[in-house]
Amino acid sequence: MSERDRIRWDRRHAQPSLAPARPTLGWLPPAAPSGALALDLACGQGRHTLVLLELGYRVVAADVSRRALDHLRSRIGLPDRVLLVQADADAWPFAGGKFDLVVVVDFFERNILGALKACLRPGGLLLLDTFLGPASKGGCGPRNPRYRLEQGELDRTFSNWQVLRRHTFGGEPARDAILARKP
């Protein structure tokens, strides 16, 4: 991600705000074992980090925007179960086989799919819920198709994983979501 993009995300997160969590977070089980490690990638101001904490996970909350992370820190303090990381997904900072759960909502880049898969331990869960298909005029979500799923892309990408939940949401914007277990 360019410095210009990082600045744009900081501007977007200039004011504190917290949208409701996506309904797909309801697909997640409580942390087992207690304190399992989750990554909330592109966490923004932490709407999903808060859900993960409620479920008992230790959380690495990562976002490119320092402002977003500052708002999250002011909202929750810094409990020992949360590590805030300013990180650019293009420069993947996370070791392989480290996480029990990875949550990615409203963010997608094809070039990090391999790293996303690799950072999960065997048997770990991935929840990916993001924009699908071309953006319609006046619709929300990214315009660049690089940042949107293609029809059937989740099924192809996770064909050898155990799919626990799967749903395509119609409407504007169209979305695609999967909860899958790594073999």
Backbone as ProteinMPNN parsed JSONL, in Angstrom:
{"seq_chain_A": "MSERDRIRWDRRHAQPSLAPARPTLGWLPPAAPSGALALDLACGQGRHTLVLLELGYRVVAADVSRRALDHLRSRIGLPDRVLLVQADADAWPFAGGKFDLVVVVDFFERNILGALKACLRPGGLLLLDTFLGPASKGGCGPRNPRYRLEQGELDRTFSNWQVLRRHTFGGEPARDAILARKP", "coords_chain_A": {"N_chain_A": [[0.852, -1.164, 0.0], [0.511, 2.202, -0.765], [2.066, 5.218, 0.529], [0.363, 7.317, 0.169], [-2.128, 5.995, 0.135], [-2.163, 5.07, 2.789], [-2.323, 7.497, 4.162], [-4.809, 8.331, 3.237], [-6.454, 6.399, 4.489], [-5.969, 7.063, 7.155], [-7.18, 9.577, 7.184], [-9.814, 8.82, 6.731], [-10.361, 7.601, 9.12], [-10.346, 9.681, 10.919], [-12.165, 10.623, 12.835], [-13.62, 9.151, 15.76], [-15.558, 6.245, 15.34], [-17.914, 3.588, 15.276], [-19.117, 1.094, 13.585], [-21.779, -1.339, 13.483], [-20.965, -4.781, 14.184], [-20.322, -7.166, 11.586], [-22.839, -9.529, 10.618], [-21.785, -12.082, 10.156], [-19.88, -12.537, 12.09], [-21.191, -13.797, 14.073], [-21.013, -16.422, 13.375], [-18.779, -17.456, 14.527], [-17.093, -19.604, 16.852], [-16.789, -19.71, 20.482], [-13.582, -18.987, 21.949], [-11.449, -21.716, 21.901], [-8.835, -23.649, 22.701], [-9.37, -21.735, 25.719], [-8.377, -18.419, 25.318], [-7.281, -18.694, 22.798], [-5.482, -17.649, 19.856], [-6.262, -14.931, 17.812], [-6.302, -13.211, 14.677], [-7.259, -10.073, 13.669], [-7.511, -8.756, 10.794], [-6.981, -5.758, 9.018], [-8.433, -4.217, 10.813], [-9.577, -1.755, 11.357], [-11.352, 0.479, 13.399], [-11.923, -1.386, 15.283], [-14.351, -2.882, 15.558], [-14.788, -5.614, 15.186], [-12.733, -6.725, 16.634], [-13.572, -6.251, 19.243], [-15.726, -8.062, 19.448], [-14.325, -10.478, 19.19], [-12.773, -10.429, 21.525], [-14.844, -10.625, 23.421], [-15.592, -13.228, 22.903], [-13.53, -14.597, 24.014], [-10.995, -14.73, 22.868], [-7.457, -14.096, 22.5], [-6.157, -11.294, 20.882], [-4.643, -10.139, 17.928], [-4.77, -7.13, 16.593], [-4.749, -5.638, 13.582], [-3.973, -2.959, 11.433], [-3.552, -0.614, 8.753], [-3.895, 2.008, 9.376], [-2.865, 4.321, 11.676], [-4.434, 6.11, 13.11], [-6.916, 4.773, 13.292], [-6.191, 2.613, 14.931], [-5.439, 4.042, 17.206], [-7.942, 5.045, 18.019], [-9.189, 2.628, 18.655], [-7.534, 1.785, 20.767], [-8.122, 3.819, 22.653], [-10.719, 3.187, 23.159], [-10.712, 0.636, 24.347], [-8.59, 0.569, 26.088], [-5.588, -1.041, 26.881], [-5.74, -4.023, 27.162], [-4.167, -7.06, 28.312], [-4.787, -9.027, 26.536], [-4.81, -8.087, 23.982], [-3.014, -7.084, 21.137], [-1.996, -4.358, 19.399], [-1.241, -3.633, 16.077], [0.345, -1.708, 13.734], [0.223, -2.192, 10.446], [0.947, -2.982, 7.077], [-0.749, -4.847, 4.797], [0.433, -5.589, 2.421], [3.098, -5.842, 3.021], [3.612, -8.335, 4.529], [3.507, -9.074, 7.911], [3.265, -11.31, 9.59], [3.95, -14.422, 11.122], [4.071, -17.814, 9.864], [1.626, -20.36, 10.624], [0.737, -19.408, 13.123], [-1.736, -18.444, 14.126], [-4.97, -19.206, 15.557], [-7.335, -18.386, 14.59], [-8.368, -16.338, 11.917], [-9.696, -13.277, 11.005], [-11.143, -11.459, 8.473], [-12.668, -8.74, 7.28], [-14.456, -6.72, 5.044], [-12.221, -6.18, 3.531], [-9.927, -7.025, 1.002], [-7.367, -8.558, -0.768], [-5.957, -10.169, -3.383], [-3.258, -10.883, -3.561], [-2.41, -11.512, -0.997], [-3.616, -13.834, -0.197], [-2.323, -16.352, -0.043], [-0.531, -15.91, 2.098], [-2.378, -15.401, 4.117], [-3.589, -17.925, 4.383], [-1.338, -19.393, 5.165], [-0.639, -18.301, 7.652], [-2.326, -19.37, 9.5], [-2.658, -21.945, 11.936], [-2.653, -25.554, 11.512], [-5.95, -26.779, 11.362], [-6.982, -24.386, 12.146], [-9.254, -21.541, 11.921], [-10.683, -19.556, 9.309], [-12.332, -16.591, 8.707], [-13.705, -14.896, 6.159], [-15.151, -12.112, 4.814], [-16.374, -10.161, 2.469], [-16.533, -7.716, -0.245], [-18.249, -8.399, -3.324], [-17.968, -9.057, -6.769], [-18.359, -6.705, -9.569], [-18.318, -3.214, -8.775], [-21.238, -1.285, -8.408], [-22.539, 1.667, -9.965], [-22.501, 4.374, -7.825], [-22.678, 2.681, -5.679], [-21.441, 1.118, -2.609], [-18.221, 0.305, -1.161], [-15.034, -0.87, -2.476], [-13.99, 0.414, -5.653], [-12.125, -0.559, -7.423], [-11.566, -3.557, -9.087], [-9.589, -5.246, -8.199], [-9.757, -5.329, -5.461], [-12.041, -6.679, -4.868], [-13.99, -9.63, -4.567], [-14.275, -12.204, -7.047], [-17.007, -13.875, -8.658], [-17.504, -17.067, -7.33], [-14.893, -17.259, -6.435], [-14.143, -17.657, -3.712], [-14.939, -20.329, -3.328], [-13.219, -21.677, -5.094], [-10.713, -20.95, -4.039], [-10.683, -22.044, -1.478], [-11.101, -24.769, -1.796], [-10.009, -27.159, -0.838], [-10.333, -27.02, 1.867], [-12.217, -27.429, 4.928], [-15.386, -26.364, 4.707], [-17.292, -24.541, 6.838], [-19.304, -22.634, 7.119], [-21.051, -20.738, 4.695], [-21.937, -18.088, 2.62], [-23.58, -16.062, 0.254], [-24.353, -12.763, -0.092], [-26.884, -10.948, -1.492], [-27.886, -7.895, -3.15], [-26.996, -4.422, -2.678], [-24.126, -3.318, -1.32], [-23.136, -6.3, -3.078], [-22.019, -9.212, -1.373], [-19.658, -11.695, -0.28], [-19.071, -14.494, 1.763], [-17.203, -16.654, 3.927], [-16.603, -19.252, 6.253], [-14.05, -21.215, 7.115], [-12.163, -24.209, 7.787], [-8.765, -24.849, 8.173], [-6.945, -27.489, 6.673]], "CA_chain_A": [[0.0, 0.0, 0.0], [1.33, 3.405, -0.867], [1.95, 6.209, 1.605], [-0.867, 8.066, -0.14], [-3.254, 5.179, 0.612], [-2.154, 5.083, 4.25], [-2.833, 8.812, 4.57], [-6.256, 8.314, 2.959], [-7.105, 5.628, 5.552], [-5.918, 7.875, 8.376], [-8.236, 10.603, 7.067], [-11.116, 8.156, 6.892], [-10.518, 7.283, 10.542], [-10.029, 10.883, 11.705], [-13.095, 10.706, 13.962], [-14.015, 7.833, 16.264], [-16.869, 5.715, 14.949], [-17.924, 2.133, 15.399], [-20.263, 0.479, 12.931], [-22.087, -2.652, 14.066], [-20.205, -5.919, 13.657], [-20.994, -7.918, 10.524], [-23.547, -10.704, 11.143], [-20.983, -13.298, 10.035], [-19.12, -12.768, 13.324], [-22.007, -14.745, 14.824], [-20.631, -17.777, 12.98], [-17.559, -17.872, 15.223], [-17.236, -20.264, 18.152], [-15.946, -19.156, 21.552], [-12.183, -19.423, 21.887], [-11.168, -23.013, 22.505], [-8.851, -23.47, 24.15], [-9.515, -20.357, 26.167], [-7.193, -17.631, 24.996], [-6.759, -18.967, 21.465], [-4.985, -16.416, 19.251], [-6.958, -14.506, 16.598], [-5.847, -12.032, 13.947], [-8.285, -9.241, 13.043], [-6.744, -8.048, 9.772], [-7.689, -4.559, 8.553], [-9.405, -4.126, 11.913], [-10.185, -0.434, 11.488], [-11.467, 0.956, 14.778], [-12.029, -2.505, 16.204], [-15.689, -3.436, 15.815], [-14.714, -7.075, 15.273], [-11.822, -7.017, 17.744], [-14.393, -6.284, 20.461], [-16.459, -9.339, 19.444], [-13.353, -11.545, 19.453], [-12.461, -10.381, 22.96], [-16.007, -11.169, 24.134], [-15.588, -14.68, 22.698], [-12.435, -15.181, 24.785], [-9.736, -14.802, 22.125], [-6.397, -13.095, 22.51], [-6.317, -10.73, 19.544], [-3.732, -9.227, 17.255], [-5.597, -6.236, 15.78], [-3.806, -5.022, 12.65], [-4.528, -2.038, 10.444], [-2.568, 0.316, 8.217], [-4.172, 3.347, 9.898], [-2.504, 4.605, 13.069], [-5.59, 6.753, 13.751], [-7.9, 3.74, 13.631], [-5.674, 1.886, 16.094], [-5.52, 4.948, 18.362], [-9.342, 5.051, 18.475], [-9.416, 1.334, 19.304], [-6.83, 1.823, 22.057], [-8.854, 4.68, 23.591], [-11.986, 2.522, 23.465], [-10.551, -0.562, 25.183], [-7.353, 0.564, 26.856], [-4.69, -2.014, 26.269], [-5.709, -5.245, 27.962], [-3.081, -7.96, 27.92], [-5.266, -9.957, 25.507], [-4.833, -7.411, 22.683], [-1.809, -6.461, 20.619], [-2.305, -3.507, 18.253], [-0.11, -3.63, 15.149], [0.184, -0.943, 12.501], [0.85, -3.046, 9.442], [0.464, -2.961, 5.712], [-0.9, -6.239, 4.369], [1.367, -5.849, 1.319], [4.377, -6.224, 3.641], [3.036, -9.263, 5.51], [4.378, -9.159, 9.086], [2.862, -12.367, 10.514], [4.602, -15.715, 10.911], [3.236, -18.938, 9.49], [1.155, -21.289, 11.637], [0.682, -18.745, 14.421], [-3.072, -18.072, 14.587], [-6.071, -20.167, 15.622], [-8.446, -17.771, 13.864], [-8.108, -15.093, 11.193], [-10.924, -12.595, 10.595], [-10.917, -10.397, 7.493], [-13.977, -8.217, 6.878], [-14.415, -5.475, 4.257], [-10.878, -6.002, 2.979], [-9.533, -8.162, 0.183], [-6.286, -8.434, -1.745], [-5.586, -11.506, -3.84], [-1.837, -11.189, -3.376], [-2.099, -11.976, 0.366], [-4.365, -15.055, 0.136], [-1.379, -17.393, 0.375], [-0.044, -15.577, 3.442], [-3.501, -15.609, 5.044], [-3.702, -19.365, 4.614], [-0.14, -19.879, 5.851], [-0.495, -17.815, 9.033], [-3.176, -20.195, 10.368], [-2.161, -23.266, 12.309], [-3.557, -26.596, 11.03], [-7.195, -26.818, 12.13], [-7.425, -23.02, 12.432], [-10.415, -21.048, 11.18], [-10.611, -18.291, 8.584], [-13.584, -15.934, 8.335], [-13.497, -13.856, 5.16], [-16.452, -11.529, 4.471], [-16.022, -8.93, 1.761], [-17.329, -7.283, -1.385], [-18.307, -9.361, -4.419], [-18.325, -8.61, -8.102], [-18.071, -5.315, -9.912], [-19.031, -2.18, -8.017], [-22.237, -0.58, -9.197], [-22.431, 3.129, -9.888], [-23.135, 4.898, -6.615], [-22.664, 1.686, -4.607], [-20.333, 1.28, -1.664], [-17.133, -0.646, -1.3], [-13.987, -0.44, -3.398], [-14.302, 0.437, -7.091], [-11.107, -1.332, -8.118], [-11.872, -4.989, -8.997], [-8.507, -5.93, -7.473], [-10.133, -5.405, -4.054], [-13.356, -7.311, -4.764], [-14.017, -11.036, -4.966], [-14.983, -12.618, -8.252], [-17.989, -14.926, -8.426], [-16.914, -18.397, -7.19], [-13.485, -17.205, -6.027], [-13.963, -18.295, -2.398], [-15.048, -21.782, -3.498], [-11.974, -22.153, -5.718], [-9.566, -20.696, -3.167], [-10.729, -22.892, -0.283], [-11.698, -26.043, -2.214], [-9.498, -28.288, -0.045], [-10.584, -26.726, 3.281], [-13.551, -27.793, 5.398], [-16.231, -25.17, 4.756], [-18.246, -24.646, 7.942], [-20.417, -21.739, 6.774], [-20.806, -20.079, 3.409], [-23.129, -17.335, 2.232], [-23.478, -14.92, -0.647], [-25.375, -11.774, 0.233], [-27.232, -10.136, -2.65], [-28.147, -6.498, -2.832], [-25.916, -3.466, -2.932], [-23.223, -4.051, -2.192], [-23.12, -7.755, -2.962], [-20.913, -9.669, -0.514], [-19.442, -13.128, -0.205], [-18.463, -14.8, 3.06], [-16.891, -18.055, 4.19], [-15.895, -19.672, 7.46], [-13.451, -22.48, 6.702], [-11.125, -24.775, 8.651], [-7.561, -25.265, 7.455], [-6.641, -28.912, 6.89]], "C_chain_A": [[0.904, 1.234, 0.0], [1.131, 4.306, 0.353], [0.681, 7.042, 1.406], [-2.108, 7.308, 0.347], [-3.326, 5.18, 2.135], [-2.709, 6.402, 4.781], [-4.343, 8.883, 4.352], [-7.003, 7.54, 4.049], [-7.06, 6.37, 6.88], [-6.985, 8.966, 8.343], [-9.611, 9.992, 7.29], [-11.407, 7.865, 8.365], [-10.205, 8.478, 11.439], [-10.909, 10.99, 12.951], [-13.422, 9.298, 14.46], [-15.41, 7.462, 15.774], [-16.788, 4.199, 15.047], [-19.214, 1.601, 14.797], [-20.566, -0.843, 13.629], [-21.22, -3.743, 13.426], [-21.012, -6.591, 12.55], [-21.667, -9.146, 11.135], [-22.728, -11.99, 11.083], [-20.112, -13.547, 11.262], [-19.882, -13.709, 14.245], [-21.723, -16.192, 14.46], [-19.492, -18.325, 13.833], [-17.855, -18.555, 16.545], [-16.463, -19.492, 19.219], [-14.529, -19.714, 21.417], [-12.029, -20.753, 22.602], [-9.845, -23.484, 21.932], [-8.992, -21.989, 24.491], [-8.228, -19.599, 25.872], [-6.56, -17.975, 23.668], [-6.429, -17.63, 20.791], [-5.68, -16.134, 17.921], [-6.265, -13.294, 15.998], [-7.069, -11.351, 13.36], [-7.541, -8.341, 12.068], [-7.582, -6.934, 9.168], [-8.814, -4.252, 9.542], [-10.096, -2.777, 12.015], [-10.205, -0.019, 12.951], [-11.893, -0.139, 15.748], [-13.39, -3.103, 16.449], [-15.661, -4.959, 15.935], [-13.731, -7.53, 16.346], [-12.611, -7.141, 19.041], [-15.174, -7.588, 20.566], [-15.51, -10.485, 19.78], [-12.953, -11.582, 20.921], [-13.604, -10.962, 23.781], [-16.068, -12.688, 24.023], [-14.416, -15.37, 23.392], [-11.106, -15.291, 24.07], [-8.732, -13.764, 22.627], [-6.343, -12.592, 21.074], [-5.11, -9.889, 19.141], [-4.613, -8.421, 16.304], [-4.662, -5.425, 14.893], [-4.531, -4.134, 11.651], [-3.415, -1.119, 9.967], [-2.718, 1.701, 8.839], [-3.826, 3.474, 11.382], [-3.69, 5.24, 13.79], [-6.646, 5.728, 14.153], [-7.459, 2.986, 14.878], [-5.699, 2.752, 17.351], [-6.943, 5.006, 18.914], [-9.681, 3.743, 19.182], [-8.762, 1.312, 20.68], [-7.605, 2.669, 23.063], [-10.176, 4.04, 24.003], [-11.798, 1.389, 24.473], [-9.38, -0.489, 26.148], [-6.397, -0.386, 26.151], [-4.627, -3.259, 27.137], [-4.629, -6.188, 27.441], [-3.505, -8.957, 26.851], [-5.297, -9.335, 24.118], [-3.458, -6.844, 22.363], [-2.227, -5.665, 19.388], [-1.059, -3.395, 17.383], [-0.456, -2.756, 13.953], [0.952, -1.695, 11.431], [0.163, -2.872, 8.103], [0.404, -4.412, 5.242], [0.033, -6.58, 3.214], [2.75, -6.257, 1.822], [4.039, -7.129, 4.822], [3.958, -9.469, 6.707], [4.152, -10.381, 9.977], [3.453, -13.716, 10.122], [3.59, -16.792, 10.535], [2.836, -19.785, 10.684], [0.95, -20.706, 13.015], [-0.733, -18.62, 14.987], [-4.053, -19.243, 14.582], [-7.262, -19.691, 14.797], [-7.937, -16.52, 13.167], [-9.446, -14.555, 10.717], [-10.534, -11.458, 9.656], [-12.282, -9.97, 6.972], [-13.771, -6.885, 6.159], [-13.027, -5.162, 3.722], [-10.56, -7.235, 2.155], [-8.406, -7.74, -0.745], [-5.842, -9.84, -2.108], [-4.145, -11.862, -3.491], [-1.493, -11.613, -1.952], [-2.85, -13.252, 0.738], [-3.441, -16.175, 0.61], [-0.86, -17.158, 1.783], [-1.143, -15.748, 4.483], [-3.638, -17.084, 5.394], [-2.535, -19.873, 5.465], [-0.072, -19.441, 7.31], [-1.39, -18.57, 10.014], [-2.484, -21.505, 10.707], [-3.09, -24.311, 11.674], [-4.776, -26.696, 11.951], [-7.731, -25.443, 12.479], [-8.556, -22.596, 11.511], [-10.114, -19.724, 10.496], [-12.027, -17.817, 8.301], [-13.226, -14.802, 7.39], [-14.868, -13.401, 4.687], [-16.174, -10.195, 3.796], [-16.864, -8.734, 0.511], [-17.157, -8.225, -2.568], [-18.664, -8.661, -5.717], [-18.027, -7.147, -8.362], [-18.908, -4.35, -9.078], [-20.046, -1.515, -8.933], [-22.06, 0.92, -9.006], [-23.185, 3.618, -8.659], [-23.158, 3.915, -5.459], [-21.489, 1.905, -3.668], [-19.31, 0.166, -1.859], [-16.139, -0.16, -2.336], [-14.447, -0.51, -4.853], [-13.36, -0.483, -7.872], [-11.405, -2.826, -7.971], [-10.789, -5.802, -8.291], [-8.898, -6.178, -6.017], [-11.523, -5.999, -3.844], [-13.246, -8.762, -5.225], [-14.713, -11.205, -6.311], [-15.968, -13.714, -7.866], [-17.271, -16.281, -8.374], [-15.483, -18.416, -6.674], [-13.243, -17.861, -4.669], [-14.011, -19.813, -2.519], [-13.772, -22.357, -4.109], [-10.799, -22.057, -4.747], [-9.511, -21.663, -1.992], [-11.326, -24.267, -0.584], [-11.204, -27.231, -1.394], [-9.605, -28.038, 1.461], [-11.982, -27.212, 3.649], [-14.367, -26.502, 5.541], [-17.305, -25.384, 5.817], [-19.487, -23.797, 7.697], [-20.037, -21.024, 5.484], [-22.066, -19.328, 3.049], [-22.753, -16.219, 1.265], [-24.655, -14.017, -0.344], [-25.638, -10.951, -1.018], [-27.417, -8.69, -2.231], [-26.951, -5.632, -3.16], [-25.32, -3.024, -1.617], [-23.4, -5.554, -2.014], [-21.878, -8.149, -2.163], [-20.82, -11.184, -0.604], [-18.7, -13.406, 1.097], [-18.266, -16.301, 3.208], [-16.258, -18.177, 5.571], [-15.371, -21.06, 7.146], [-12.334, -22.88, 7.661], [-9.957, -25.255, 7.785], [-7.285, -26.738, 7.724], [-5.396, -29.11, 7.75]], "O_chain_A": [[1.924, 1.28, 0.687], [0.162, 4.169, 1.1], [0.016, 7.42, 2.371], [-3.027, 7.908, 0.903], [-4.41, 5.279, 2.71], [-3.479, 6.415, 5.742], [-5.07, 9.429, 5.182], [-8.069, 7.971, 4.49], [-8.018, 6.312, 7.652], [-7.621, 9.246, 9.359], [-10.464, 10.579, 7.956], [-12.56, 7.883, 8.796], [-9.837, 8.299, 12.6], [-10.436, 11.406, 14.008], [-13.493, 8.36, 13.666], [-16.326, 8.284, 15.798], [-15.714, 3.612, 14.914], [-20.272, 1.651, 15.424], [-19.697, -1.404, 14.297], [-20.804, -3.629, 12.273], [-22.242, -6.583, 12.579], [-21.129, -9.743, 12.068], [-22.955, -12.899, 11.881], [-19.645, -14.669, 11.457], [-19.283, -14.351, 15.107], [-22.154, -17.1, 15.17], [-19.266, -19.535, 13.858], [-18.754, -18.142, 17.277], [-15.576, -18.704, 18.892], [-14.319, -20.782, 20.84], [-12.426, -20.903, 23.757], [-9.769, -23.702, 20.722], [-8.761, -21.115, 23.655], [-7.13, -20.084, 26.144], [-5.417, -17.595, 23.417], [-7.025, -16.604, 21.117], [-5.693, -16.975, 17.021], [-5.712, -12.459, 16.714], [-7.838, -11.978, 12.63], [-7.008, -7.3, 12.451], [-8.752, -7.135, 8.843], [-9.97, -4.058, 9.165], [-11.112, -2.665, 12.7], [-9.205, -0.148, 13.657], [-12.193, 0.143, 16.909], [-13.582, -3.779, 17.46], [-16.432, -5.532, 16.704], [-13.888, -8.614, 16.907], [-12.349, -8.034, 19.847], [-15.277, -8.162, 21.65], [-15.855, -11.366, 20.567], [-12.81, -12.661, 21.497], [-13.369, -11.708, 24.732], [-16.541, -13.361, 24.939], [-14.318, -16.596, 23.362], [-10.172, -15.888, 24.605], [-9.109, -12.698, 23.113], [-6.469, -13.384, 20.14], [-4.628, -9.049, 19.901], [-5.138, -8.958, 15.329], [-3.875, -4.619, 15.388], [-5.566, -4.508, 11.098], [-2.449, -0.874, 10.69], [-1.77, 2.487, 8.831], [-4.425, 2.813, 12.23], [-3.929, 4.942, 14.961], [-7.209, 5.814, 15.245], [-8.263, 2.746, 15.779], [-5.954, 2.247, 18.444], [-7.138, 5.015, 20.129], [-10.382, 3.747, 20.194], [-9.373, 0.867, 21.652], [-7.733, 2.272, 24.222], [-10.693, 4.325, 25.083], [-12.634, 1.202, 25.357], [-9.193, -1.401, 26.953], [-6.424, -0.497, 24.926], [-3.608, -3.534, 27.771], [-4.232, -6.119, 26.277], [-2.658, -9.668, 26.309], [-5.756, -9.971, 23.169], [-2.82, -6.208, 23.203], [-2.756, -6.235, 18.434], [0.032, -3.103, 17.873], [-1.424, -3.02, 13.242], [2.175, -1.821, 11.498], [-1.044, -2.644, 8.022], [1.408, -5.122, 5.291], [0.392, -7.744, 3.041], [3.489, -6.945, 1.118], [4.168, -6.726, 5.978], [5.067, -9.979, 6.552], [4.785, -10.487, 11.028], [3.455, -14.098, 8.952], [2.405, -16.688, 10.852], [3.596, -19.921, 11.643], [0.987, -21.446, 13.999], [-0.914, -18.682, 16.203], [-3.985, -20.137, 13.739], [-8.09, -20.491, 14.362], [-7.177, -15.739, 13.74], [-10.234, -15.275, 10.104], [-9.71, -10.609, 9.994], [-12.97, -10.743, 6.305], [-13.006, -6.034, 6.612], [-12.698, -3.999, 3.486], [-10.879, -8.356, 2.551], [-8.478, -6.71, -1.415], [-5.406, -10.608, -1.249], [-3.848, -13.01, -3.163], [-0.364, -12.043, -1.715], [-2.738, -13.716, 1.873], [-3.76, -16.871, 1.573], [-0.759, -18.095, 2.575], [-0.879, -16.187, 5.602], [-3.786, -17.444, 6.562], [-2.725, -20.684, 6.372], [0.506, -20.153, 8.131], [-1.234, -18.43, 11.227], [-1.807, -22.098, 9.867], [-4.223, -23.975, 11.328], [-4.639, -26.697, 13.174], [-8.818, -25.331, 13.047], [-8.789, -23.201, 10.465], [-9.39, -18.882, 11.028], [-12.829, -18.551, 7.724], [-12.529, -13.861, 7.769], [-15.662, -14.212, 4.211], [-15.79, -9.223, 4.447], [-17.794, -9.496, 0.248], [-16.08, -8.776, -2.794], [-19.538, -7.795, -5.761], [-17.513, -6.439, -7.497], [-20.052, -4.637, -8.726], [-19.752, -1.219, -10.09], [-21.501, 1.373, -8.007], [-24.364, 3.311, -8.479], [-23.605, 4.262, -4.366], [-20.645, 2.77, -3.903], [-19.521, -0.778, -2.621], [-16.372, 0.849, -3.001], [-15.21, -1.401, -5.227], [-13.758, -1.103, -8.858], [-11.49, -3.322, -6.847], [-11.043, -6.918, -7.838], [-8.423, -7.134, -5.404], [-12.114, -5.845, -2.775], [-12.503, -9.077, -6.155], [-15.619, -10.447, -6.661], [-15.779, -14.4, -6.861], [-16.508, -16.605, -9.284], [-14.913, -19.492, -6.493], [-12.239, -18.551, -4.491], [-13.218, -20.511, -1.888], [-13.3, -23.411, -3.682], [-9.99, -22.98, -4.65], [-8.429, -22.059, -1.557], [-11.981, -24.861, 0.272], [-11.922, -28.223, -1.269], [-9.018, -28.78, 2.248], [-12.832, -27.385, 2.775], [-14.072, -25.659, 6.388], [-18.125, -26.296, 5.709], [-20.598, -24.205, 8.036], [-18.866, -20.747, 5.222], [-23.162, -19.877, 3.161], [-21.747, -15.531, 1.438], [-25.807, -14.451, -0.341], [-24.723, -10.323, -1.551], [-27.135, -8.317, -1.092], [-26.016, -6.063, -3.834], [-26.023, -2.373, -0.844], [-23.768, -6.023, -0.937], [-20.83, -7.511, -2.261], [-21.784, -11.862, -0.961], [-17.811, -12.65, 1.489], [-19.042, -17.106, 2.694], [-15.484, -17.32, 5.998], [-16.154, -21.986, 6.933], [-11.661, -22.039, 8.257], [-10.145, -25.969, 6.8], [-7.377, -27.192, 8.865], [-5.009, -30.246, 8.023]]}, "name": "protein", "num_of_chains": 1, "seq": "MSERDRIRWDRRHAQPSLAPARPTLGWLPPAAPSGALALDLACGQGRHTLVLLELGYRVVAADVSRRALDHLRSRIGLPDRVLLVQADADAWPFAGGKFDLVVVVDFFERNILGALKACLRPGGLLLLDTFLGPASKGGCGPRNPRYRLEQGELDRTFSNWQVLRRHTFGGEPARDAILARKP"}
